[in-house]
Amino acid sequence: MTGFVLNERLEADTHLVSELEVCSLRLMDDARWPWLILVPRLSNIAEWHDLSKGQRMMVDDEVARTGKALQALSNCEKLNIANIGNMVRQMHIHVIARNEGDDNWPGPVWGFGQREPYDIDSARKFIETFRAEFS
């Protein structure tokens, strides 16, 4: 996808899971929640209305497939799916598995407590397990 550059903060805070048709699928480096991020590999996209109708449909499909696989893998009670972008303007969609009683339930995950980074083996295992569920 010509001209696409991943935001440096997203690059630093995530692990690559897979390159989908439109989005880069990434694992948020915070082991408190199963948390994936999809970043459309398109230039100068910040909001849903910046995408063409066809692009929106493809991103929506990738978000839905990601959510379905994450819910099956994590057996979560609820998925939080959001495109906020206040800190990082580059369009990215959070898909987070939540359960009653998890850290900050029922509040949002953003800005809560201290991030707990994955150790490299745990991140690799999550990614491999997710890829198997996703395909």
Secondary structure, DSSP 8 states (H G I E B T S, - for coil): -TT----HHHHHHEEEEEE-SSEEEEEES-TTS-EEEEEE--TT--SGGGS-HHHHHHHHHHHHHHHHHHHHHHT-SEEEEE---SS--S--EEEEEE-TTSTTTTS-STT-S------HHHHHHHHHHHHHHH-
